[in-house]
Amino acid sequence: MKETLMNDERNCFGLNLLYAEELEDAVVGAAMLETNSLNEIIGFVRPEMFYKKDNRYIWEAIEALVKAGLQPDLLMVAHKLAEMGRLEEAGGPYGVTRKTSNLASSAHLWEHVHVVYEFYLRRSVVESLAKRLGAAADRTQDIYEVLDGMMHDLMALREGSPLEDHLTNMKGMMEKTCARIVDRVSRSVNGVTGIPTGIPELDRMTGGWQPGNLIFTAGRPGLGKTQLGLKFAMHAAEKGYRVLLYTLEMMTEEVGERVLMMRVPDLYKKVKSGYVTSQEVESLVDVAKGMEDCRLMVDDTPYVSIDQLCAGARTVKSRWGLDMVIVDYLQLVGTNVRAGRNREQEVAECSRRLKALARALECPVIVACQLNRQVEQTFDHRPELKHLRESGSIEQDADLVLMLHRTDRNGDAKRCGLIVAKNRHGEVSKPNSCMEVELF
């Protein structure tokens, strides 16, 4: 654990009480004494999880020996510590040996590891809040940046647990698989096993939006990415699914206007120009009232970081339930800027976090994203996966990539072509073909 606070500050915040010396000793002692115990925990325990410096240094020596292909017994660990110049800080040869003196059994090793990790989490939370305390009181600091930093620290702790067991044997895997198949069959309606997309051909190719999937809708500016996202959102909401829409380009009223015009497309141009009669306004109000029960929630925060987005979606899930998340659009989502990172790496981080979010929430996450200018240089302006802007990780992380395509850029704004460029679990569009989609 990083020494971010001085000793008196650590004592002031009670960090000197947030550890269990006997359990820390038991963990490092079991690792040095029993090969089976070491193999069980070596990939999960990290040096910073230990409060005591001697245990931290011993574990660093154990990791170094394992990495070199050597067995970290008492003698080898003491030798490695001497090479590292930390033998005396770790208590000397006697101090290393003493770690195993009170170890009766490693039968409850995982319970010990979990307690050590829980104390580490508590200390980390306290230290994170203490670091931000001064910045929060400093009026020259941007308070929203302080909040973003604090949220990033806490989300990293929440998502960075090394103790979650993701191993499943064949029996467990088959039980989960059969349960999923039974659930999918029970939800199937005319071949759609997920959330209906509102586009019959797309439903046929995908079976609907599937839980845990990350879907990208990609296109050049002005081709209808936002409108397509609203179409997906409203179709699901009107079917009774809970949908959360993050719109980083438009205000809530603008989203509402677009949604309303989807129900009365004939009035779209008249409303935009303001040439509507009082009777038409009344009819629009009636249509709007009829849509009030749709289960769509909109977040129009003009700048949202990936940490805020993930935290907000988790909150909605826990408070009201959530079936689908839509983000408009990827390149506008912020990240915590780190030295030496370029924009492509930041977009890649957002993509990975959104994939993790889809799996954690067990719901589809649909994200609009930009295509680069190279698509404009092709003969027919037909997009391909290589035209995804700023990050190859989008293609890697996506379960489904849909690309908007218009052969006539000055044609009908209410229609567009849709290409299934990637489908991890099914078929893709045939070459030189695309499905026609009504955006309004």
SEVO-306082 format. One record per residue: residue in one letter; x, y, z of N, C-alpha, C in turn. Coordinates in steps of 0.001 Angstrom, whole numbers, padded with zeros to 6 digits, always signed. Example, Ala and Ser with C-alpha at 12.3 -4.5 7.8 and 13.67 -1.06 7.14 Angstrom:
<sites>
A+013190-005690+007800+012300-004500+007800+013200-003300+007800/S+012850-002250+007080+013670-001060+007140+012900+000030+007870/
</sites>
This chain:
<sites>
M+000845-001200+000000+000000+000000+000000+000878+001246+000000/K+000594+002199-000841+001429+003374-000974+001385+004204+000300/E+002554+004747+000640+002649+005576+001833+002223+006996+001485/T+000937+007213+001304+000442+008531+000903+000218+009443+002096/L+000175+008892+003300-000026+009700+004487+001136+009498+005458/M+001488+010543+006196+002512+010428+007222+001960+009604+008381/N+002868+009122+009256+002439+008247+010353+001423+008904+011263/D+001658+010210+011607+000697+010869+012498-000660+011017+011832/E-000656+011263+010505-001928+011374+009793-002635+010024+009733/R-001836+008968+009533-002419+007622+009489-003068+007302+010830/N-002402+007660+011913-002980+007409+013230-004226+008250+013452/C-004179+009495+012948-005327+010394+013112-006573+009818+012455/F-006393+009200+011282-007533+008638+010574-007850+007202+010998/G-007114+006678+011959-007413+005352+012476-006902+004217+011625/L-005988+004497+010683-005491+003421+009822-004660+002414+010595/N-004041+002875+011700-003226+001962+012497-004067+000907+013197/L-005375+001062+013187-006270+000073+013788-006908-000834+012746/L-006758-000469+011464-007447-001209+010408-006539-002270+009786/Y-006129-003230+010595-005375-004364+010072-005415-005486+011097/A-005100-006697+010654-005080-007864+011534-003718-008530+011384/E-002828-008263+012312-001448-008738+012206-001365-010256+012129/E-002124-010951+012968-002053-012408+012990-002478-013013+011665/L-003513-012428+011045-003996-012969+009778-003028-012654+008639/E-002422-011479+008660-001404-011159+007656-000235-012148+007760/D+000196-012400+008997+001292-013357+009208+000900-014749+008725/A-000354-015126+008969-000812-016462+008574-000802-016632+007065/V-001150-015567+006344-001194-015648+004882+000212-015818+004303/V+001163-014961+004721+002522-015067+004184+003200-016330+004693/G+002888-016726+005931+003476-017943+006483+003037-019184+005734/A+001738-019275+005429+001221-020427+004686+001827-020493+003301/A+002042-019327+002671+002616-019306+001326+004049-019828+001321/M+004810-019548+002390+006196-020011+002449+006313-021455+002910/L+005309-021924+003638+005403-023250+004249+004804-024356+003385/E+003735-024034+002651+003018-025067+001908+002863-024659+000445/T+003334-025498-000450+003254-025214-001888+001815-025095-002351/N+000939-025961-001858-000473-025925-002270-001125-024609-001881/S-000804-024124-000692-001362-022844-000248-000883-021711-001129/L+000409-021731-001475+000962-020690-002340+000270-020695-003694/N+000138-021876-004299-000492-021976-005614-001932-021491-005595/E-002574-021609-004438-003978-021234-004315-004185-019729-004328/I-003226-018987-003782-003462-017553-003585-002495-016646-004331/I-001467-017200-004992-000418-016365-005559-000949-015377-006595/G-001978-015726-007353-002483-014812-008367-003484-013812-007852/F-003824-013915-006566-004899-013082-006026-004416-012071-004987/V-003443-012447-004188-002939-011557-003144-001899-010614-003737/R-001964-009354-003357-001023-008342-003845-000273-007729-002662/P+000959-007251-002852+001743-006695-001736+001031-005569-000999/E+000333-004686-001747-000287-003523-001107-001441-003887-000185/M-001888-005141-000222-002973-005561+000654-002528-005678+002108/F-001202-005765+002329-000682-005913+003687-000393-004550+004299/Y-000799-004377+005536-000545-003118+006237+000892-003046+006741/K+001384-004166+007280+002720-004185+007854+003783-004264+006757/K+004802-003434+006899+005838-003368+005877+006559-004705+005710/D+006832-005396+006838+007572-006650+006718+006805-007669+005892/N+005484-007744+006075+004677-008678+005283+004629-008262+003812/R+004601-006938+003597+004586-006434+002227+005876-006820+001501/Y+007009-006625+002162+008303-006944+001548+008458-008441+001336/I+007987-009228+002306+008069-010685+002165+007253-011149+000969/W+006073-010551+000803+005244-010980-000323+005858-010566-001669/E+006500-009405-001695+007198-008996-002914+008309-009990-003253/A+009013-010476-002221+010063-011472-002440+009466-012782-002940/I+008334-013187-002366+007656-014416-002805+007262-014305-004271/E+006687-013187-004661+006275-012995-006052+007482-013026-006992/A+008578-012401-006575+009782-012371-007410+010333-013783-007616/L+010308-014594-006563+010798-015976-006669+009901-016814-007571/V+008599-016667-007408+007661-017422-008253+007836-017031-009711/K+008012-015729-009974+008204-015259-011342+009464-015850-011955/A+010489-016094-011109+011744-016668-011588+011695-018186-011658/G+010554-018780-011275+010402-020229-011329+011011-020950-010147/L+011209-020248-009032+011822-020832-007840+010797-021027-006732/Q+011055-021984-005855+010143-022263-004752+010444-021309-003585/P+009481-020500-003159+009740-019515-002104+009608-020095-000694/D+010564-020958-000301+010551-021437+001075+011242-020411+001966/L+011376-020709+003241+011902-019734+004191+013305-019254+003811/L+014175-020211+003452+015552-019844+003131+015631-018992+001867/M+014859-019387+000845+014901-018653-000414+014310-017247-000263/V+013262-017124+000543+012659-015809+000767+013634-014895+001493/A+014316-015423+002518+015300-014620+003241+016440-014204+002307/H+016873-015145+001456+017933-014831+000502+017491-013741-000474/K+016262-013842-000971+015749-012853-001923+015618-011482-001268/L+015149-011463-000028+015032-010192+000689+016401-009535+000845/A+017425-010345+001105+018776-009808+001221+019226-009202-000102/E+018912-009883-001220+019242-009342-002542+018535-008016-002786/M+017321-007905-002303+016522-006694-002495+016925-005582-001520/G+017793-005927-000546+018210-004941+000450+017147-004660+001487/R+016255-005618+001719+015132-005384+002635+015043-006446+003728/L+016077-007248+003887+016011-008328+004869+015828-007784+006279/E+016589-006763+006626+016470-006198+007974+015117-005534+008178/E+014609-004833+007152+013293-004201+007273+012183-005235+007428/A+012432-006452+006932+011447-007521+007056+011611-008308+008353/G+012520-007853+009218+012680-008519+010517+013848-009467+010592/G+014658-009530+009536+015793-010426+009530+015369-011870+009342/P+016322-012786+009297+015973-014202+009119+015002-014711+010183/Y+015189-014243+011414+014286-014681+012481+012869-014170+012236/G+012754-012919+011802+011434-012364+011540+010701-013104+010439/V+011443-013523+009398+010818-014285+008321+010358-015637+008840/T+011214-016293+009621+010858-017617+010167+009671-017529+011106/R+009606-016438+011871+008537-016287+012860+007144-016274+012229/K+007060-015915+010929+005756-015865+010260+005078-017229+010228/T+005873-018285+010315+005286-019635+010248+005165-020283+011619/S+005677-019631+012664+005741-020280+013981+004381-020522+014601/N+003423-019625+014345+002096-019768+014945+001061-020316+013978/L+001544-020870+012853+000624-021369+011837+000301-022827+012119/A-000896-023067+012620-001309-024434+012934-001819-025152+011693/S-002590-024441+010852-003171-025055+009660-003523-023966+008658/S-003507-024337+007364-003917-023394+006318-005313-023722+005805/A-006066-024471+006604-007397-024912+006173-008324-023737+005907/H-008120-022648+006631-008999-021480+006485-008270-020325+005796/L-007365-020660+004899-006533-019645+004263-007353-018600+003538/W-008360-019011+002759-009149-018035+001995-009916-017085+002903/E-010390-017608+004046-011061-016718+004999-010080-015658+005506/H-008824-016077+005747-007803-015128+006198-007538-014077+005118/V-007418-014524+003868-007162-013604+002759-008291-012595+002627/H-009527-013048+002756-010665-012140+002624-010664-011068+003715/V-010307-011450+004932-010265-010458+006013-009144-009456+005765/V-007979-009948+005337-006864-009047+005020-007269-008081+003914/Y-007964-008595+002907-008387-007729+001807-009440-006716+002264/E-010330-007129+003144-011354-006195+003644-010712-005041+004393/F-009714-005340+005226-009009-004269+005928-008284-003356+004937/Y-007704-003955+003897-007034-003156+002862-008022-002200+002204/L-009221-002686+001899-010239-001827+001301-010597-000671+002224/R-010761-000963+003496-011126+000089+004455-010028+001153+004516/R-008785+000714+004581-007682+001681+004617-007627+002491+003328/S-007854+001826+002215-007787+002516+000921-008872+003577+000794/V-010070+003255+001255-011165+004223+001218-010832+005437+002072/V-010331+005193+003281-009975+006288+004182-008878+007154+003564/E-007845+006515+002996-006749+007277+002404-007206+008072+001189/S-008082+007458+000371-008585+008154-000807-009365+009405-000410/L-010233+009264+000584-011020+010417+001033-010129+011470+001678/A-009112+011022+002405-008191+011976+003048-007421+012768+002001/K-007012+012094+000903-006282+012788-000165-007135+013872-000801/R-008421+013587-000940-009312+014545-001603-009802+015638-000667/L-009577+015456+000631-010091+016406+001611-009496+017792+001408/G-008181+017845+001247-007535+019133+001047-007972+019793-000240/A-008100+019010-001312-008526+019565-002598-009951+020090-002519/A-010807+019399-001777-012204+019840-001647-012303+021173-000910/A-011399+021397+000044-011426+022646+000813-010698+023785+000102/D-009941+023458-000941-009184+024467-001685-010072+025064-002778/R-010432+026328-002632-011378+026957-003559-010773+027209-004937/T-009459+027045-005066-008851+027182-006384-008979+025897-007199/Q-009398+024820-006557-009558+023541-007243-010973+023427-007813/D-011084+022835-008989-012397+022574-009581-013053+021441-008810/I-014169+021730-008144-014807+020741-007275-015308+019538-008059/Y-015673+019765-009328-016148+018635-010135-015000+017697-010504/E-013811+018268-010670-012645+017424-010905-012306+016631-009647/V-012492+017257-008498-012271+016541-007236-013251+015379-007108/L-014516+015646-007433-015525+014589-007370-015206+013462-008343/D-014793+013834-009554-014437+012814-010545-013282+011957-010051/G-012278+012618-009470-011129+011877-008965-011498+010934-007844/M-012349+011424-006928-012785+010591-005816-013602+009397-006314/M-014488+009660-007282-015308+008590-007838-014446+007557-008553/H-013429+008038-009267-012527+007123-009971-011797+006224-008978/D-011318+006800-007874-010622+006008-006861-011527+004915-006298/L-012760+005298-005959-013667+004346-005329-014121+003270-006316/M-014367+003663-007576-014762+002681-008585-013619+001706-008857/A-012385+002209-008851-011233+001328-009078-011113+000309-007955/L-011390+000732-006723-011358-000205-005601-012474-001230-005714/R-013642-000762-006126-014795-001661-006210-014614-002702-007311/E-014041-002280-008432-013932-003177-009572-012606-003943-009590/G-011667-003566-008712-010343-004172-008779-010117-005314-007817/S-011170-005898-007281-010997-006989-006324-010343-008195-006991/P-009262-008706-006409-008610-009889-006983-009208-011187-006456/L-010231-011092-005607-010697-012272-004896-011946-012905-005487/E-012511-012284-006517-013703-012882-007109-013315-014134-007874/D-014056-015194-007613-013739-016489-008216-014515-016642-009515/H-013799-016608-010637-014447-016748-011938-014230-018128-012544/L-013641-019032-011758-013414-020385-012250-014684-021220-012114/T-015010-021946-013142-016177-022826-013129-015792-024167-013727/N-016125-025267-013035-015841-026583-013602-016912-026943-014623/M-016742-028105-015280-017654-028483-016352-019091-028633-015854/K-019264-029217-014678-020609-029394-014127-021289-028039-013927/G-020552-027091-013324-021126-025773-013103-021406-025047-014409/M-020505-025196-015381-020690-024543-016665-021934-025068-017381/M-022131-026387-017362-023301-026969-018027-024602-026585-017323/E-024560-026486-016004-025761-026058-015271-026147-024637-015650/K-025129-023748-015723-025408-022363-016115-025894-022289-017564/T-025280-023100-018425-025657-023086-019837-027092-023536-020029/C-027467-024638-019384-028837-025153-019509-029850-024166-018945/A-029502-023526-017814-030411-022536-017221-030606-021362-018170/R-029530-020962-018846-029630-019849-019795-030490-020227-020996/I-030318-021455-021480-031116-021901-022626-032592-021947-022265/V-032900-022500-021090-034294-022574-020644-034889-021177-020519/D-034108-020249-019931-034591-018879-019776-034796-018222-021134/R-033875-018463-022074-033987-017857-023400-035220-018378-024130/V-035453-019683-024047-036621-020272-024715-037914-019738-024111/S-037911-019573-022797-039133-019083-022131-039443-017647-022525/R-038414-016865-022899-038621-015463-023274-038815-015265-024764/S-038665-016338-025528-038713-016211-026981-040112-015864-027477/V-040175-014821-028288-041429-014416-028932-041135-014232-030416/N-041658-015128-031217-041420-015087-032669-039921-015077-032998/G-039157-015846-032240-037726-015957-032506-036872-014894-031855/V-037491-013932-031177-036743-012879-030479-036590-013281-029018/T-035351-013525-028593-035106-013981-027228-034627-012867-026304/G-034247-011737-026873-033798-010604-026063-034790-009454-026148/I-034287-008240-025977-035131-007050-026110-035312-006763-027594/P-036545-006651-028076-036754-006415-029519-036141-005104-029972/T-035541-005135-031156-034849-003952-031675-035787-002977-032367/G-036935-003476-032820-037844-002634-033603-037590-002735-035092/I-036600-003526-035492-036264-003736-036906-036329-005239-037162/P-037346-005750-037839-037535-007194-038011-036305-007932-038529/E-035643-007385-039544-034468-008050-040102-033332-008128-039080/L-033176-007083-038286-032142-007083-037247-032491-008067-036138/D-033783-008163-035798-034226-009163-034821-033914-010577-035304/R-034115-010805-036587-033859-012137-037138-032377-012494-037047/M-031509-011515-037281-030074-011779-037296-029478-011868-035890/T-030103-011192-034930-029513-011109-033589-030336-011777-032502/G-031634-011986-032760-032510-012485-031701-032877-011413-030702/G-032630-010143-031076-032883-009031-030155-031631-008679-029372/W-031716-007588-028616-030575-007180-027782-030411-008174-026646/Q-029209-008742-026515-028975-009791-025529-028318-009236-024265/P-028646-009807-023098-028046-009339-021834-026527-009433-021865/G-025867-008415-021338-024410-008414-021230-023665-008057-022497/N-024393-007761-023573-023736-007438-024840-023418-005953-024961/L-022289-005660-025598-021909-004283-025919-022105-004087-027411/I-022971-003140-027780-023327-002900-029177-022896-001488-029560/F-022208-001365-030678-021827-000049-031198-022618+000254-032464/T-023167+001463-032533-023781+001957-033760-022857+003049-034293/A-022268+002821-035453-021223+003707-035955-021643+004397-037238/G-021238+005640-037387-021552+006385-038603-020858+007729-038610/R-020792+008342-039768-020260+009684-039897-021270+010688-039347/P-020820+011901-039001-021744+012914-038487-022898+013172-039445/G-024096+013303-038874-025270+013652-039667-025983+012493-040326/L-025515+011264-040098-026156+010131-040756-027320+009551-039964/G-027473+009945-038697-028628+009486-037937-028319+008575-036769/K-027100+008629-036230-026759+007776-035078-027655+008060-033887/T-027847+009350-033594-028674+009727-032450-030115+009277-032656/Q-030635+009514-033847-032020+009136-034119-032207+007624-034052/L-031217+006878-034512-031302+005430-034440-031305+004965-032984/G-030465+005590-032148-030462+005258-030725-031792+005543-030067/L-032411+006670-030432-033734+006993-029886-034782+005991-030351/K-034661+005541-031591-035593+004539-032111-035491+003258-031285/F-034259+002816-031022-034060+001622-030207-034598+001831-028796/A-034303+003007-028224-034721+003300-026852-036233+003311-026717/M-036921+003999-027605-038367+004118-027506-039076+002796-027780/H-038576+002020-028715-039223+000735-028991-039150-000168-027757/A-037985-000183-027100-037845-001004-025896-038687-000455-024753/A-038675+000877-024568-039435+001488-023477-040933+001256-023638/E-041418+001336-024869-042851+001129-025108-043255-000331-024931/K-042263-001233-024988-042528-002646-024729-042445-002986-023241/G-042183-001968-022418-042148-002178-020970-040773-002354-020380/Y-039717-002238-021190-038353-002377-020670-037863-001038-020113/R-037076-001109-019065-036514+000101-018452-035242+000491-019203/V-035219+001699-019741-034110+002149-020587-033512+003424-020007/L-032185+003478-019954-031459+004671-019512-030673+005218-020699/L-030919+006484-021044-030256+007129-022170-029338+008235-021683/Y-028055+008115-022006-027100+009192-021764-026937+009973-023065/T-027333+011244-023051-027193+012079-024237-026237+013215-023924/L-025084+013199-024555-024051+014182-024267-024078+015354-025236/E-024927+015277-026252-025002+016337-027258-026266+017177-027144/M-027335+016600-026612-028622+017295-026609-029159+017462-025193/M-029992+018491-025029-030705+018671-023776-031924+017753-023753/T-032478+017569-022569-033639+016691-022410-034791+017124-023311/E-035024+018446-023421-036128+018927-024250-035929+018570-025717/E-034673+018614-026166-034395+018259-027561-034637+016775-027800/V-034265+015963-026813-034557+014533-026916-036067+014324-026975/G-036782+015039-026090-038237+014912-026065-038868+015317-027389/E-038351+016372-028001-038896+016827-029286-038686+015772-030368/R-037492+015184-030386-037225+014151-031391-038109+012927-031188/V-038266+012543-029941-039115+011386-029639-040550+011657-030056/L-041021+012870-029783-042386+013238-030144-042565+013237-031660/M-041567+013738-032368-041668+013781-033826-041646+012380-034449/M-041114+011395-033699-041160+010024-034184-042596+009514-034253/R-043466+010107-033436-044874+009694-033415-045710+010489-034412/V-045262+011707-034730-045983+012534-035707-044980+013081-036725/P-044375+012206-037523-043308+012640-038443-043763+013667-039477/D-045061+013693-039783-045557+014644-040787-045413+016094-040319/L-045322+016282-039003-045217+017637-038466-043774+018049-038174/Y-042827+017180-038519-041438+017415-038148-040931+018764-038682/K-041057+018984-039990-040540+020219-040579-041320+021436-040094/K-042608+021284-039893-043424+022407-039439-043032+022831-038025/V-042783+021844-037161-042388+022160-035790-041010+022823-035783/K-040089+022344-036623-038754+022926-036665-038801+024392-037093/S-039717+024724-037982-039819+026104-038468-040785+026944-037644/G-041580+026287-036783-042527+027009-035941-043870+027262-036592/Y-044083+026743-037815-045345+026960-038513-046345+025844-038187/V-046862+025881-036978-047871+024901-036574-049090+025645-036043/T-050259+025102-036300-051494+025718-035836-051731+025347-034385/S-052641+026085-033745-052969+025791-032349-053576+024400-032214/Q-054333+023990-033238-054919+022650-033203-053846+021568-033278/E-052837+021821-034094-051742+020853-034203-050934+020800-032909/V-050790+021951-032251-050083+021967-030968-050846+021146-029937/E-052160+021277-029932-052982+020507-028992-052853+019007-029248/S-052807+018641-030523-052657+017217-030847-051283+016700-030412/L-050256+017537-030528-048927+017157-030072-048895+016949-028556/V-049593+017846-027837-049664+017719-026376-050363+016420-025992/D-051417+016073-026711-052136+014820-026419-051239+013604-026661/V-050474+013649-027759-049551+012546-028046-048489+012449-026950/A-047983+013604-026510-046958+013627-025469-047483+013024-024170/K-048728+013349-023801-049308+012803-022578-049470+011282-022669/G-049744+010819-023870-049897+009380-024061-048603+008610-023933/M-047471+009330-023947-046161+008677-023860-045561+008753-022459/E-046291+009320-021514-045725+009573-020193-045385+008308-019417/D-046026+007211-019746-045776+005973-019011-044617+005149-019584/C-044011+005621-020681-042867+004909-021252-041713+004904-020241/R-041055+003783-020121-040052+003613-019072-038657+004021-019588/L-038569+005282-019970-037309+005832-020470-036831+006927-019534/M-035572+006828-019092-034945+007857-018272-033787+008467-019060/V-033665+009799-018985-032666+010520-019774-031725+011277-018848/D-030428+011124-019080-029407+011901-018378-028728+012787-019422/D-028935+014109-019308-028378+015025-020316-027197+015826-019781/T-026468+015252-018799-025256+015912-018303-024332+016216-019479/P-023944+017479-019681-023150+017826-020873-021766+017195-020887/Y-021200+016984-019711-019912+016280-019647-020057+015190-018601/V-019857+013959-018999-019921+012848-018054-018684+011980-018248/S-018036+011658-017156-016864+010781-017227-017333+009333-017236/I-016455+008443-017631-016811+007030-017650-017122+006536-016245/D-016468+007107-015237-016759+006722-013858-018163+007156-013458/Q-018528+008393-013802-019874+008876-013486-020933+008058-014213/L-020658+007754-015469-021627+006994-016260-021876+005619-015647/C-020797+004925-015323-020937+003581-014750-021615+003629-013379/A-021212+004605-012563-021813+004728-011237-023299+005063-011340/G-023652+005968-012271-025056+006331-012444-025897+005158-012909/A-025384+004374-013843-026125+003212-014340-026325+002178-013238/R-025298+001969-012418-025429+001025-011305-026479+001501-010302/T-026510+002825-010069-027497+003381-009133-028917+003171-009657/V-029120+003456-010937-030439+003250-011538-030839+001783-011455/K-029898+000903-011723-030164-000534-011667-030618-000949-010277/S-029933-000454-009249-030252-000861-007883-031544-000232-007366/R-031865+000992-007821-033044+001690-007294-034320+001354-008046/W-034239+001290-009366-035458+001114-010152-035441-000107-011066/G-034273-000696-011231-034148-001760-012211-033760-001172-013557/L-033065-001938-014372-032568-001418-015649-032415-002569-016627/D-032952-002378-017843-032899-003420-018863-031992-003061-020034/M-031724-001762-020245-030899-001376-021380-030306+000010-021156/V-029056+000196-021592-028371+001486-021489-027974+001925-022897/I-028198+003208-023207-027801+003765-024503-026948+005001-024249/V-025808+005084-024935-024872+006197-024759-024669+006901-026095/D-024885+008210-026118-024739+009001-027337-023791+010189-027058/Y-022498+010111-027352-021848+008994-028000-020469+008796-027387/L-019741+007739-027796-018517+007292-027125-017446+008364-027036/Q-017176+009052-028145-016047+009986-028166-016252+011204-027270/L-017474+011405-026765-017728+012520-025859-017629+012120-024394/V-017506+010817-024127-017381+010355-022748-015975+010667-022255/G-015884+011283-021069-014594+011689-020536-013914+010591-019744/T-012614+010723-019597-011829+009815-018760-010938+010652-017861/N-010379+010007-016858-009394+010685-016024-008071+010694-016769/V-007673+011873-017227-006481+012003-018066-005242+011629-017261/R-004436+010752-017840-003186+010346-017206-002031+010733-018113/A-000920+011067-017487+000250+011490-018250+000696+010386-019202/G+001006+010789-020417+001532+009830-021380+000484+009077-022173/R-000797+009323-021892-001845+008606-022616-002415+009492-023710/N-002685+008884-024862-003301+009634-025948-004799+009361-025984/R-005487+010033-026910-006937+009921-026976-007378+008502-027339/E-006608+007844-028164-006972+006466-028539-006974+005546-027327/Q-006022+005718-026433-005969+004908-025223-007128+005232-024293/E-007527+006503-024261-008660+006887-023416-009958+006294-023945/V-010138+006332-025266-011332+005730-025856-011333+004223-025612/A-010155+003605-025694-010051+002173-025435-010459+001849-024003/E-010075+002714-023063-010471+002492-021668-011992+002581-021521/C-012596+003592-022166-014060+003725-022121-014733+002475-022681/S-014220+001977-023786-014797+000799-024423-014747-000403-023491/R-013599-000610-022859-013459-001745-021940-014368-001593-020737/R-014468-000370-020218-015322-000150-019049-016792-000374-019384/L-017202+000029-020580-018589-000163-020994-018897-001647-021184/K-017935-002407-021685-018119-003845-021806-018285-004474-020424/A-017445-004058-019480-017553-004563-018112-018887-004164-017493/L-019362-002951-017809-020650-002486-017288-021788-003356-017803/A-021766-003681-019099-022813-004521-019676-022868-005872-018979/R-021722-006442-018701-021691-007738-018029-022144-007627-016575/A-021715-006555-015902-022080-006387-014494-023570-006159-014326/L-024165-005356-015221-025600-005052-015131-026459-006136-015767/E-025822-007018-016536-026530-008087-017256-027613-007505-018157/C-027237-006452-018870-028167-005846-019808-027379-005327-021014/P-028027-005166-022163-027311-004638-023322-026951-003166-023144/V-025769-002797-023619-025325-001403-023621-025060-001023-025069/I-025821-000042-025576-025711+000400-026971-025012+001751-026993/V-023929+001842-027755-023091+003048-027749-022908+003552-029178/A-023264+004806-029401-022997+005430-030705-021527+005836-030759/C-020921+005721-031927-019520+006132-032065-019279+006653-033483/Q-018180+007332-033658-017861+007989-034916-017032+007081-035830/L-017203+007282-037119-016314+006689-038115-015318+007746-038561/N-014133+007323-038979-013142+008302-039427-013424+008759-040860/R-012651+009733-041310-012879+010340-042626-012507+009425-043787/Q-011781+008363-043508-011358+007475-044590-012534+006848-045324/V-013657+006705-044616-014827+006110-045272-015318+006996-046418/E-015071+008306-046321-015497+009225-047366-014674+009051-048648/Q-013512+008414-048505-012626+008265-049657-012863+006967-050428/T-013764+006110-049901-014069+004876-050608-015020+005164-051762/F-015109+004228-052694-015886+004434-053917-017365+004687-053623/D-017954+003862-052752-019397+003984-052487-019704+004449-051065/H-018670+004948-050348-018832+005430-048973-019327+004325-048037/R-019123+003073-048415-019588+001966-047584-018599+001753-046427/P-019078+001842-045173-018165+001727-044023-017759+000283-043745/E-016582+000137-043163-016072-001146-042717-015525-000989-041297/L-015223-002117-040645-014734-002074-039274-013454-001247-039150/K-012639-001250-040181-011385-000492-040129-011611+001015-040076/H-012838+001451-040346-013140+002883-040320-013577+003385-038937/L-013643+002491-037941-013992+002925-036592-012954+003920-036104/R-013425+005018-035537-012540+006137-035227-011841+005981-033880/E-010546+006223-033870-009706+006431-032691-009328+005176-031900/S-009985+004054-032117-009612+002920-031291-009986+001591-031907/G-008997+000722-032099-009264-000632-032564-009905-001481-031496/S-009855-001032-030233-010460-001810-029147-011982-001820-029248/I-012566-000853-029978-014015-000867-030170-014413-002155-030882/E-013714-002448-031960-013992-003680-032704-013741-004903-031830/Q-012714-004847-031011-012367-005983-030170-013393-006219-029076/D-013843-005159-028422-014747-005298-027278-016194-005555-027683/A-016577-005122-028869-017988-005161-029276-018480-006579-029513/D-019709-006830-029090-020400-008056-029470-021107-007857-030806/L-021509-006615-031045-022259-006298-032260-021858-004903-032723/V-021558-004765-034003-021264-003452-034575-022218-003204-035733/L-023009-002145-035608-023945-001740-036650-023427-000449-037276/M-023418-000396-038594-022906+000785-039281-023971+001408-040165/L-024118+002722-040026-025081+003457-040834-024463+003791-042179/H-025273+003639-043221-024750+003836-044572-025842+004460-045433/R-025483+005561-046110-026403+006171-047071-025674+006312-048396/T-026227+005703-049403-025607+005836-050727-025828+007234-051284/D-026946+007858-050876-027246+009227-051312-027251+010130-050090/R-026167+010873-049875-026050+011706-048682-027085+012816-048635/N-027670+013180-049761-028680+014236-049794-030085+013660-049934/G-030212+012370-049656-031504+011704-049823-032425+011899-048635/D-033356+010942-048441-034372+011020-047407-033735+010912-046024/A-033861+011973-045217-033265+011976-043879-033986+011042-042925/K-035181+010577-043321-035957+009696-042450-035589+008235-042627/R-034693+007946-043563-034308+006564-043834-032776+006455-043885/C-032298+005281-043565-030869+005021-043714-030649+003528-043901/G-029482+003183-044382-029111+001786-044498-028347+001359-043257/L-028527+000109-042859-027868-000402-041658-027125-001687-042012/I-025848-001718-041669-024991-002857-041973-024579-003529-040666/V-024765-004829-040566-024255-005589-039415-022825-005998-039764/A-021861-005212-039280-020460-005426-039645-019796-006483-038773/K-020257-006626-037548-019743-007660-036652-020879-008198-035808/N-020922-009500-035647-021924-010146-034802-021257-011355-034165/R-020837-011182-032942-020084-012236-032268-020870-013537-032169/H-022190-013434-032136-023007-014621-031888-023921-014982-033062/G-023660-014437-034239-024541-014758-035357-024013-014242-036684/E-024908-014085-037641-024520-013711-038989-024315-012209-039144/V-023586-011846-040183-023355-010444-040510-023971-010153-041880/S-024017-008879-042232-024584-008498-043527-023724-009024-044670/K-024367-009403-045747-023657-009866-046929-022973-008683-047616/P-021897-008939-048347-021206-007848-049053-022152-007073-049975/N-022005-005766-049978-022784-004873-050847-024279-004907-050549/S-024642-005298-049317-026059-005289-048945-026223-004597-047604/C-027384-004031-047373-027714-003439-046074-029220-003379-045948/M-029706-003347-044728-031142-003306-044489-031610-001850-044410/E-032760-001581-044973-033328-000227-044932-034061-000011-043632/V-033812+001122-042979-034375+001401-041671-035089+002749-041689/E-036321+002762-041154-037067+004010-040973-036655+004625-039651/L-036030+005812-039693-035597+006475-038467-036735+007188-037754/F-037748+007584-038494-038907+008282-037896-040156+007434-038078/
</sites>
